């Protein structure tokens, strides 16, 4: 599963998968999405309004935030699929181009993980000069709460600038829905195709419903089987290629992973599950990359977790605890994902307590260990907000351990806010990696 910065055609997602709001989203440790967002004023005229400041808001239309492409009118047949519809939401430099000569009324439909009320839509349409005015011109955005094919209502109609990024436009109507459809009526004069590099959305989203259990064996394209074990909101897994190991946490239908392979290669991944956990779309990238450069689909073969030769205890009772213990013994620290909190709060959600209880069991087994709990955040909400939040949530984990019988003298906690990112804060996928708790053996 060696990652490169060039998308290979053999590992692109198939077309099958290219696929009244409450502001109460689940917040993993360090998630600063609860920060108050700037007010957005609806458009009141046909002229594009001034762009609102969206730097402190979460992009709800990103693949890393759980959005998925479920329908499209056309996409380019370019080599490697670098102009596929899914690139609308990949937060990478790749673009969506329509099929050859398809320059009128082309659309892409997204499914979101929960009902969402968008307030601002962002468009990137910058393009190489040799593309000759392919950028979308007249566009509209529709929302439906029924399905990907019916019930749509228009929330924004706008005329975009030719080849310009960061065109952020307030919606004309705020309507909650699970499906978002972008339609490009035309372009700026090219007879070749319509092009949009990125589509973004900012607003409020209800709490996504978490999948109960994604444990099992999945067949991935070209790299065989991946075995996943879910314990609470934590995930441990393995795959045969280069003795791959994965650890992470699940929120809603989105799984945030760290992966490691032989020769100390490592990186990150995001997996969005569909069909109740029977299929998934995944995006993988190396630790040095800012956005994902590899993508796979997977299909569940069995509910049985199974094992790998290099992780023969995966289907046992304490897979997560065993992996945490191994990491702490070998490296002295480990990152833990899957500890989720109530919105804008330091209260650990019930669904995440099994993960914290694994830490309790680990400390009871290793009575000579002392542990520091570190809280880390993304950059949304600013430095001061995130510093305070990370300290409170780190303390909440420490207090849970103490209340479960661990001697308080063995425990300490601290928060680092946004100061120690492990991935870019320029994308939702990267921010998800930065929202974490780390355990440090003292």
N, C-alpha and C positions, 0 to 999 in steps of 0.2 A: 504494500500500500504506500509506496514511495510517492511523496507529493512533490509536484513541480509547480511553477508559476504559470504554466501554459496549460490550458484546458485540452485534454486529449479527447478525441471523438469517441473513443471506445468506452469512456466512462461517464458519458453525459446521461442525464435523466431522460427517460423515454417520454413520448408525448402523453402517455397515459397519466403521468404524474406531473408533467410540466404544469406542472400544474400552476326607549328611554334609558340611557346608559348610566351605570353607577361607577364612580371612580374608586373602586375597591379592589384593585388587582392584587394578587398574591405577590409578596416581595421577598425574594431570597435574601440571605444575609448580605447586607451591604447594598441592597437594591435601593437606589435613590429615586426611583420613579415616582415616589410619593411627593416629591417636591412640587410646590405650587407652580403651575405653568403660567406664562404671561397670558393675559386676556386676549381673545381674538375677536375682532369686530367683523361681522358678516359683510359681504360685498353689497353695496347699495346702488351700483351703477354698472353699466356694461364695460367701463374702463377697468383694467386690472388695478386692484388696490395695491398700496405699498406692501412689501413683503413683511410679515410679522417675524419676530425673533423666535426661531424654533430651536435654537441651540440648547435650550434647557428642557426639551421635550423628547419623549420616546417616539421613534418611528414605528408606528403600529402596522405599517404595510411591509415591513422587512421580513425576509425568510427567518432571520434570527429571532424575530418576535413571534413566530408561529404562523405567518401568512404563507399561503401556497397558491400557485397558479392551478386552476381547475378547468379552464376553457380558454380558447383563443380562436380567432378567425383564420389567422395564418402566421407563419414565422419563416424567416429566411432558411434556406437549405444550405447555408454556408458550411464549409468544411469545419468539423469540430463542434458545430452547434454553437459557436460563439455569439450568434445573433438570435438565440432562442428567446421565447417569451419569458422564461423563468428569470432572465437577466434583468427584468424590470425591478425585481425585489432582492437582488443578490448583494447589493451594496458594494459592487465591484465595478471596474471600468468597462465591462462588457455591456452590450446594448441589445435591445429588442429591435429587430428590423422585420418588417412584414415580407411576405413572399414577393417574388419578382413581379413588378407591375401592379401590385396591390396598393393603390394610393388613395383609396376612398373607403371610409367607414370600416376601419379595422379596429378590433377590440381584443382585450385580454380581461379575463374575469378571475378575481381572487377570492379565496375562502379564508376568513379570519378565525382565530380560535375561540372567539367570544363576541357577543354583540358589542359593536363599537360605534360611537358617535364622533365622526371626524369633524374637526374644526378648520383645519388647514391642509391643503394638498400641495406637495412639492414636486416639481418636474425638473429633471436634468435632460437637456437635449444637445449638449455640445457634441461635435462630431468632427472627424477629419475633413479637411477642405475638399478632398477628392470625392466625398459623399454628395456634394453638390445639392444642398438645400433639401435634404431628406427629412429634416427635423419636423415633428408634428407641429401643425399650426393651430387649427381649430379643434378643441377637444371638449369632451364632457365626461363627468364622473357621476355614475349612478350607484345607488345603494339598495340592497334588498335584504329583507329579513326572512324571506320565504325559501329561496333556492337560488342556484346558480343560473337559472334560465327564466325566472318570472318574478314579478313583484317589484321591479326596479323603479326607483324614483330619482330624478336628477337632483344632485346637490351642488353641482358646479358646472358652468359653461364658461370657457375662457379661450382667448387667443394668445398663444405662446410666442415668444420671441424665437427667432431663427438661431439654432445652435448655441443656446445659453443655459448654463446650469443655475441651480438655486433659484428657480422661479417658484416662490412660495405664495400661494393665493388662498385667502380665506374662503370658505364655502359660502354659498348663498342660502342654504337650508341645512339645519342640523337634524339628521334623521338617523336613528340607530339601525344597525343591520349587521349581518354576518357575511354578506357578499358585496364585493366592490367591483364595478366594471368600468374600465377606462376605454373610451371610444375616441379614436383619432379620425376626424372627418376628412382631413386632407393634410398635405405637407406644404412646404414653402416653395414648391415649384419643380421638384425633381420628378421625372417620369419613372424612376426606379423603384422606390419603396418609401415607407414611412418609418421613422426612427425615433425611439425614446430610450434614453440611456437608463434613467432611474425614475421610479414613482415612489413618493413618500407620503405618509399621512400622519397627522398629529391630532390628538383629541383625547377622549375618554374611552376606556374599555372595561367592561365588566370582568369579573374574575373568571378566567377559563376553568372549565371543569376538568379536573385531573383524571387521567386514565388510571384505573385501579391496579392493573398489572400488565406489564409488557414483557414479563419474563418469558424466555423461550429461545428457540433456534431460528435464525433468519438466514435466507439465502441472499447473498449480495452478488451484484454483477462482477464477474471476473475475479473476485477474491474469495470465493467460497462462502463458508458459513461464519456467521458471527453469533456468539452465545451471550445472552444478556440475562442478568439476574437482578430483579428489582426487590429491594428490601425497604419498605416505607417509600420515601421519595429518593432514595439512593440507588445507584446503578453500579454494578461491577460486571465486567464482561471480558471476552477474549476472542481472538481469531487466529487462525493458523499462520497466516503470512507474517514472516519475520517475528514470530512469537508476540503478536500484538496483544496489548492489554488496554482496557478502557475503564475509567472510573468517572462518575458524574452524578448528576441529579436531574430529576424530572419535575417540570412545572407545567400544568395543563397537558398539552400534547407534545411539548417540546423538551427534548433531552439535551443537556449541555454536557459535553464530554471532554476529558483529557485523554490522549492516547500516547502510548510509548511502544517502541519496537526495539529490536536488537540494535547494537551499535549506538545506543543512546539517542536515536531519533525520536522526536516527540512533537506534539502539536495539539490542535483542538478540533472539535467537531460539533455540529448541531444536527440533531435528528428530529424531524417532525413526523409523528405517527398519524396514519389515516385508517379509516375503516375499523375503528375501535381497537387499534393496535396491531392489526393483521398485516399492515404494509407500512413502509416508511420511505421518506425522502431524506437524504443525508448530504451534508456539506462538510468537507474536510480541508484543513490547511495546516501548514507547518508553523512552528512557533515564530518564525521570522516574518511571515506573511501578514498583511493587513486585512486581507479578505480571503474567502475560500477559493481554491483553485481546482478542487476536485469534487465531484458529486456522484452519488450512487443512489440507486433505489434498492429496496429490500422487501422480501416477502416472507411471512412467517411460515415455517415448515412444520413446527411442532411446538407445543406448550412446554415440552421438556427442555430444560436449560442445557443440559449436557456439559461437557468439559473440554478442555484443550490439553494436549500433552504437557504444556508448560503451566497450566493452571488446573490441576486435577481435582481441586476441592471446590470448584465454582458452584456445583449444584448442591453443596452442603448447606448446613444451617447458618453458618457464620461467614459467608463469603466476604461481605464488606468489612467485618471486624478483622478477619485474617489479612485482608489487603492493607488496612490501616496499620495493623501491627507490623507488617513487613516493611511498609514505607517508613515508619517511625524508627524501626530498628536499623534500617540501611541508610536513611538520609537524615533522620532526626526531625523531620517535619513532613507534613502532608496536607494537601488542599482537600477540603470537604465541600462538596456541593449537595444540594438537596435539603438544606436546612432553610425552610421557608417561614416567613413571618406574616402576621396580619399587616394589612396595608398601613404604611407609615408608622409602624409600631415595633417594639422589641418583644412582642408576645409571640412565642414559637407556635406555629400551627400544629394542631394535633397530628396531621398526616406526616409531619417531620420528626415527631418524637421517637419513633423507632430508630432513626439514624442517630439521634443523640444518645439513646439507650445503648447503642453499640459502643459508643465511646465510654459510657459508664462501665460496661462489661470489660472493655479493654483495660481500663484503669484498675478495676478490681482484680484482674488477672495478673497485672504487673504492678504489684504493690509498692515497688521502689521507684516508680516513675512519678515525676512531677510534670505538669502540663501547663503551657501557656496557650490561651485561646486568643487568636488574632482575628479581628474583623477587617474586611477589605471591601471597598465599594467601587462602583463605576463613577463617572464624572457628572452625571445628571443631578442637578440640584446645587452644585457648587461646593467649594472646599469646606466651609464651615458646617453646612448641613450634614455632609457626608462624614466628617470627622466625628461629630456628635453621635450620629446614627450608628457608625461602626463601633464606637465605644460602648453604647448601650446594648447592642446586639451581641457583642463579644461577652459582655457581662452577663447577659441573659443566658447564654450557653453555659458559662461558668457556674451560675447560680443553679441551673437545672442539674448539673453534675453534682454539686454539693448537696442539693435537696434529695438526690438519689443515693446518698450515702458515701460520697467521696469526700475525704477530709479536705476542708477548705485550705489547709496549709499546703496542700499539694497543687493548688490551682492558682492561676493568675489570669488576667485578661487585659487586653489593650485593643485599641482601634487605630488603624492607619488611614482611614478614609480612602481618598482616591490617590494617595501618594505612591502606591506600589502596584501599578497595573501589571498583569502578566500578558495582556493582549491589548490591541488598539482600542481606544475609546471612541473611535470614529464610526464604528458600526454597532448595531444591536448584538450581533453575534459576538463581537469582541467584548462588549460591556457585560454580557452574560458570563463570560469567563472571569471577569474582574470582580464580580459579586460573589464572594466566597468567604469561608472561614478557613483558617489554617491552624493546625495543631502543631505545637513545637514542644518536643521533649526536652525537659530541663535537666 
